[in-house]
Amino acid sequence: MININFENPVISEENILQITTSEIDNLYSILTETDQFNLFFVLLTTMDEYEKKDKIEAAAHVAYLLSYYLFVALTPPGSEQLALRYAEKAIEMNPVDIHKNWKKFVIDGN
């Protein structure tokens, strides 16, 4: 389960590495509209924190989650462009298959 504290918007490294896209979907479905947007900023803040600390695996995973969240759940204007940007960022930091396959999915569109 995702533990989010909007007062301290950095998800612990241990927790962030365990978060799946299914958990992101489940959380999105129970959040208020305001907190759905707040979750984006929590993820963004978390990625920024781990990039600064050179915790590349964690930062890359958050970039992947950000891409997924933008493309599948939140879908704001420009979501495809932003999702692609974060997918590429995830690959730059950690070029594992899940990130590469996700980028292909984003390019194919929804």
Secondary structure, 3 states (H helix, E strand, C coil): CCCCCCCCCCCCHHHHCCCCHHHHHHHHHHCCHHHHHHHHHHHHHHHHHHHHCCCHHHHHHHHHHHHHHHHHHHCCCCHHHHHHHHHHHHHHHCCCHHHHHHHHHHHHCC
